[in-house]
């Protein structure tokens, strides 16, 4: 499985390739002379561009998954911890007891 760094590098390289091909595509005389060369050139450009977009979407999905995992871990470390919940219940009970005593005449 590819790592995040690898597909980011691959995506960046594909973007550079696509940009270079788009820039030089209008300047290469062979593309104006041969229909086959024109089609192959722009097909390669399209494949590189689609692959770069795929790398970006893959990275976006990876970031979302990592964020969900980190949120779950953070929850388990704080609110999901039984000692924290016990301390929270005790603090709420004390607060309720204080309110009860303050409201009685």
C-alpha positions in Angstrom: 0.0 0.0 0.0 1.3 3.4 -0.9 2.0 5.9 1.9 0.7 9.4 2.0 4.1 10.9 1.2 4.4 8.7 -1.9 1.1 9.5 -3.4 1.6 13.2 -2.6 4.9 13.1 -4.5 3.3 11.1 -7.3 0.5 13.7 -7.5 2.9 16.6 -7.5 5.0 15.0 -10.3 1.8 14.3 -12.3 0.7 17.9 -11.9 4.1 19.1 -13.1 3.9 16.7 -16.1 0.4 17.8 -17.0 1.3 21.5 -16.7 4.4 21.0 -18.8 2.4 19.1 -21.4 -0.3 21.7 -21.5 2.4 24.4 -21.9 4.3 22.7 -24.6 1.3 21.1 -26.3 0.6 24.2 -28.3 4.2 24.8 -29.2 5.2 21.4 -30.6 5.1 21.5 -34.4 4.7 17.7 -34.7 1.3 17.9 -33.0 0.1 20.3 -35.7 1.3 18.0 -38.4 0.2 14.5 -37.3 -3.3 13.7 -36.0 -2.1 10.5 -34.4 0.7 12.3 -32.5 -1.9 14.9 -31.4 -4.3 12.3 -30.1 -1.6 10.3 -28.3 -0.1 13.4 -26.7 -3.3 14.7 -25.3 -4.4 11.3 -24.2 -1.2 11.0 -22.2 -1.9 14.5 -20.8 -5.5 13.5 -19.9 -4.3 10.3 -18.2 -1.7 12.2 -16.2 -4.3 14.8 -15.1 -6.8 12.2 -14.1 -4.1 10.3 -12.1 -3.2 13.6 -10.3 -6.8 14.2 -9.4 -7.0 10.6 -8.2 -4.0 11.1 -6.0 -5.6 14.3 -4.5 -8.8 12.4 -3.8 -6.9 9.6 -2.2 -5.1 12.1 0.0 -8.3 13.7 1.0 -9.9 10.4 2.0 -6.7 9.5 4.0 -6.9 12.8 5.8 -10.6 12.2 6.7 -9.9 8.7 7.9 -7.0 9.9 10.1 -9.0 12.7 11.5 -11.8 10.3 12.5 -9.3 8.0 14.1 -7.7 10.8 16.0 -11.1 12.1 17.2 -12.1 8.7 18.4 -8.8 8.3 20.2 -9.2 11.7 21.8 -12.7 10.9 22.9 -11.4 7.6 24.5 -8.7 9.5 26.3 -11.0 12.1 27.7 -14.8 11.6 27.8 -14.5 7.8 27.1 -12.2 7.3 30.2 -14.2 5.8 33.0 -12.3 7.7 35.7 -13.1 11.0 34.0 -16.8 10.1 33.7 -16.8 9.1 37.4 -15.2 12.5 38.4 -17.7 14.3 36.1 -20.7 12.6 37.7 -19.3 13.4 41.2 -18.8 17.0 40.3 -22.3 17.2 38.8 -23.8 15.6 42.0 -21.9 18.2 44.2 -23.2 21.0 42.0 -26.7 19.7 42.3 -26.3 19.4 46.0 -25.1 23.1 46.3 -28.0 24.3 44.2 -30.4 22.3 46.4 -29.1 24.0 49.6 -29.0 27.5 48.1 -32.7 27.3 47.0 -34.1 26.2 50.3 -35.2 29.1 52.7 
